[in-house]
Each structure stands twice: as structure tokens, then as C-alpha cells.
Amino acid sequence: MTSQAENSTQDIQSKYDEFQKACKTTLPKVDRRLIEEFLYRQQDDPNTKPKFSIEITTKEGLDIQKIKELVWNRIGEIPDIDNHGTYYRIEHALTLQALKQLSDYEFVLSVKGSYTGPYYF
């Protein structure tokens, strides 16, 4: 019985390690706690989209107006901007695809966030 329990826990650890690798490969700039929280919330209530406060840190020297327009066109929200144009914050219903898009921009350094509640549309 101990061997079976040990195999089961090793299986969980192995799958979690695979998940961590997939996060690093697919969403390298996104905080893994954000990904885990998103997946948990999505699984918990699949009929609603989880709403998050998203914090995006970018390189310096960007055209702030262009970034505002980009975020508006992609996500439909105008971000709050701080720290001389290197920190952007939006509240939005999150998807993995949106996280992937943010992570793929070369000017984005990191994406973090926290759950704010369900998004009813």
C-alpha cells in the first residue's frame, strides 16, 4: 500500500513539474501563480469568466499612447499607467489566450495579477 501511495504522489509531482515547464515555455513572462489562480477559478465555475486585476511591466521608452491604443484594441480596456509608462494595470475577464498575447509582446517584461471576482456578461 505504501508503494502505491508513493507512486500516486510521485505522479502528482511529475504532472505538476510538466505543468511548470509548459508555463515557462508557453507563457514565460506570466507569473505562474496568476496562471494557477486563473485555471482554478475557471475550473471552479466554468459558466463565468474570472475577472482579474492585471499588472503589466514593460520596457522603458515606449510610446504610451500607442500602448493604450494597443490594449484598447486587443482587450477593450484603457489601462491605468504609472511608473513613467512602464507599469500598466487593467481589470478584465481573463483568458489564457489574452495572457499568451501579452506574453508574446517583446516590450512586455512581466505579467502579474490577482482575482477580483466573476465577470458576468
C-alpha positions in Angstrom: 0.0 0.0 0.0 2.8 2.4 0.8 4.4 1.8 -2.6 1.1 2.6 -4.4 0.6 5.8 -2.3 4.2 6.8 -3.1 3.6 6.2 -6.8 0.5 8.3 -6.7 2.2 11.2 -5.1 5.2 10.9 -7.5 2.7 11.0 -10.3 1.2 14.3 -9.0 4.7 15.8 -8.6 5.6 14.7 -12.1 2.5 16.2 -13.6 3.0 19.4 -11.7 6.6 19.6 -13.0 5.2 19.2 -16.5 2.7 22.0 -15.9 5.5 24.2 -14.7 7.6 23.5 -17.8 4.6 24.2 -20.0 4.0 27.6 -18.3 7.7 28.6 -18.7 7.6 27.6 -22.4 4.2 29.0 -23.4 3.8 31.9 -21.0 7.3 32.8 -19.9 6.5 36.3 -18.8 3.4 35.5 -16.9 3.5 34.8 -13.1 2.7 31.2 -12.5 0.6 32.0 -9.5 -1.6 34.0 -11.9 -1.9 31.1 -14.3 -2.8 28.7 -11.4 -5.3 31.1 -9.9 -6.9 31.6 -13.4 -7.2 27.9 -14.0 -8.6 27.2 -10.5 -11.2 29.9 -11.0 -12.1 28.8 -14.5 -12.5 25.2 -13.3 -14.4 26.2 -10.2 -17.2 28.0 -12.2 -17.0 27.2 -16.0 -20.1 29.3 -16.7 -18.4 32.6 -15.8 -15.2 34.2 -16.8 -12.9 35.1 -13.9 -12.1 38.8 -13.6 -8.6 39.8 -12.7 -6.6 42.9 -12.0 -3.7 42.5 -14.5 -0.4 44.3 -13.9 1.9 44.6 -16.9 5.5 45.8 -16.6 7.1 47.0 -19.9 10.5 48.2 -21.1 11.2 51.9 -20.8 10.8 54.5 -23.6 7.6 53.2 -25.2 5.0 55.5 -26.7 2.4 55.4 -24.0 -0.4 56.5 -26.4 0.4 53.5 -28.7 0.3 51.1 -25.8 -3.0 52.5 -24.7 -4.4 52.0 -28.2 -3.0 48.5 -28.4 -4.5 47.5 -25.1 -7.9 49.1 -26.1 -7.9 47.3 -29.5 -6.9 43.9 -28.1 -8.7 43.8 -24.8 -11.3 46.6 -24.9 -10.0 48.4 -21.8 -8.0 51.6 -21.2 -5.1 50.8 -18.8 -4.1 52.8 -15.8 -0.5 53.8 -16.4 2.2 54.5 -13.8 6.0 54.5 -13.1 6.9 56.7 -16.1 5.0 54.5 -18.6 6.4 51.1 -17.6 3.6 49.8 -15.5 0.1 49.2 -16.8 -3.0 47.9 -14.9 -6.3 46.8 -16.2 -9.3 44.9 -14.7 -10.6 42.4 -17.2 -12.2 39.0 -17.7 -9.1 36.8 -18.3 -8.4 34.1 -20.9 -5.3 32.1 -21.5 -5.2 33.5 -25.0 -5.1 37.0 -23.6 -2.2 36.0 -21.3 -0.4 34.5 -24.3 -0.8 37.6 -26.4 0.6 39.8 -23.6 3.5 37.4 -23.0 4.4 37.4 -26.7 4.9 41.2 -26.9 8.7 41.8 -26.9 8.3 45.0 -24.9 6.5 43.2 -22.1 8.8 42.2 -19.2 6.3 40.6 -16.8 2.5 40.0 -16.3 1.1 39.5 -12.8 -2.4 39.8 -11.4 -4.9 38.9 -8.8 -8.5 37.7 -8.9 -11.2 40.3 -8.4 -14.4 38.3 -8.9 -16.5 36.7 -11.5 -17.2 38.6 -14.7 -20.9 38.4 -15.8 -21.6 39.3 -19.4 
